[in-house]
Amino acid sequence: MNEVKYMCKSCNREIGKGTNKMSPPLKCQFCGSDKVGTQTLEIEDRKSFDYECMIYNKLTGVTAKAGFTIAPSEYVGKTGEDLKVLFASRLSTALSQILKNTKMCYDLVTDEKK
């Protein structure tokens, strides 16, 4: 099955996605127009999402950061539950990178300035 996206021809916004065997929505949820068309869903027209996780100790000024990216091939066509699992697993990996050693953990929780 080919995946398609539903586009409003009046306001030119994407109003949903599905398969080519599904019927498109009757009206646009943004402008209320009934001019809804379908286009083939291309993964390349989606963007990657970059996130940065940061822990900051205001008292000492110590900052630890780690980041991660979620690519279109990972989130296109996923359900809400799948996206939650994907985001949570990536976030937990980033946090584990931040707290990778005992010294960094101690620096983040201590209240002693260096």
Beta strands, then each sheet from edge to edge (+ up, - down):
strand 1: 3-8
strand 2: 14-19
strand 3: 36-40
strand 4: 49-56
strand 5: 63-70
sheet 1: 2+ 1- 3+
sheet 2: 4+ 5-
end
